[in-house]
């Protein structure tokens, strides 16, 4: 199984859909363009999940607060959902397993706001003591014009208080740039807490890593010991472009 080619084909598939809708609508109706891309990513993610999971968009509500609108919301159907109409969901925090913010493109100056949105949803859910913790991620179809250190600094600035919110797990910018949080150091066999984000420069495979990291987060036992079925054999640590500890009270890496 050639997972590198598979990941690259997945990137091309997402890119083809992105270009196809632009060919039809040109510069008009950009909200529709964005909604379509959210739908495409939801469809791809849905292909991997069992029927016991619902993939949609909508809101998370608690007795005290309501989240901002969420582009991709993955819910566990073993818990009740307050409202469902097609792909639109209104869910309580306890049934939410993943939250993804989707962008067509994003300026460096807007990254902080996107991460703050995710962190706000995370904070809302942590106040409800949701267990297991949800996957939180940002997916952008276009590349971003900055160095990895800039994104890593923004992650720690916004999401660097472990006691306040759940961790933002993964980010993808275009076909080549991927960020992942590691609880333990993937480069050693140590079981000491590591709690750091890694930035990777990958060649055409970043979307595949992002999507498969959602699957791994939801089903760690299915992936553990069978990584060669889910990821390219060579891994991504050789493509490491930067790292940063999450806790902003500790010295940075």
Secondary structure, DSSP 8 states (H G I E B T S, - for coil): --HHHHHHHHHHHHHHHHHHHHHHHTTS-HHHHHHHHHHHHHHHHHTTS-TTEEEEEEEEE-SS-B---EEEEEEETTS--SEEETTEEEEEGGGEEEEEEEES---HHHHHHHHHHHHHHHHHHHTTT-SS--EEEEEESS--SS-HHHHHHHHHHHH--TTTS----EEEETTTEEEEEESS-TTS---S---EEEEEE-SS-HHHHHHHHHHHHH-HHHHTT-HHHHS-TT-SGGGEEEEEES-TTS---
